[in-house]
């Protein structure tokens, strides 16, 4: 009986000392949506991640016709999982968004997605 109690207390102590697995901020949703064709003006990008992000450490690059524009003044919105940036109204054409997200636990993820602005 004492041995069993010792094992239970030891297991509980070990569980309390171990940290949970660190999560990475993965892209969960984007506005404009991934692969979408948008009619009308696009004046902002909003990328929702699975974890809270540190906007000062994140990066968004908008690519059109091989020209890259690094977006500045990134900010977190809502619950801290949305990375947002205002852009001048985008002209019709195909765009790629390259992103790098740094979560509040400092893990970095990156990726890209495309969308089109219709005339």
N, C-alpha and C positions, 0 to 999 in steps of 0.2 A: 504494500500500500504506500509506504514512504517512497519507494523507488518510483512508483507511478506518478506520485505528486511531484517529485523532483524532475522527472522527465517533462511533465506538463509545464511546470514553471520555467524550466530551461528553454523549452521550445518557444514559449511566449516571449521570454527575454530576447532570444535570438531574433525572432520576428520583429520585435520592436526596434532592434538595433540596425537591421538591414533597411536600406532605403528602397523605395519602389523603383522599378525600372524607369529610366528617363525616357520621356516621350519627345518626339520630334514634331515640329509644326509642318504638317502636310497640307497641301491645298485641298480644301473641301468644296469650295464654290467660288465662282468668279463672276463679276459684273464688269464688262460684258461677259456673257457666258462663253465657256470653252466651245470653240467651233461654230459659234453663232454668226448669223448675218443680221446686222442691226440696221434698221431703218430709222432715221432721225439722228439727232446730234448725240455724240458721246462726249461728255465733258468730265468724266471721272472714271477711275478704275477702283474697284473694291475687290480685294481678294480675302476670302475667309479661310482661316487655317484651323486645324484641329486643336491647336494649343495657342495660348496667349503669346504675342510676339513683342519684340523690342523694336519699335519703328526706327529709332536712331541707328540701329545696326543692320536694318533691312535694306534691300535695293530693288528697284523696279526700273527696267529699261524697256522702252517702247521702240520697236523696229518696224520700219516701213521702207520698202524699196532698198533694202540694204543699209539704210541710214539709222543709226542708233541715237535715241534721246534718253538720257538718264533723267528720271523724274526726281525732283527734289521736294522737300517739304512733305515727306511721308508722315502719316499720322495713324494712330490706332483709333478705332471707333468701337462703339458698343461695349462688348465684354472684354475687349482687348485682343480679340482674335481676328479682327478685320484690319487689314492694311489698306489705307486709302490714299489716293493722290488725285488732285484736280489736274485736268489737261485742257488745253485750248481745244475748241470743237474740232474733232478729227475729220479730216477730209475723207471722201470715199476712197476705199482701197483695202488691201489685206494688211493686217497688223499681227505682230507677234509680241507677246509680253514675256520678257525674261525676268524671273523673280529669284531673289534670295531672301529667305526668311530666317531670322534668328529668334528662337523661342526664349522665353524668360529664363529657362534653365541653360541658356547659351548654346544649345545645339543648333546647327545650321543645316538647312535643306535648300535645295534649289531646283528650278525647273522652268518650263515655259509652256505657253499655250497660244493659240491663234484665234482670231476672230476677223470678221469682215464688216466694214461699214459700207452699206449700199448707197448708190447715188440717189 
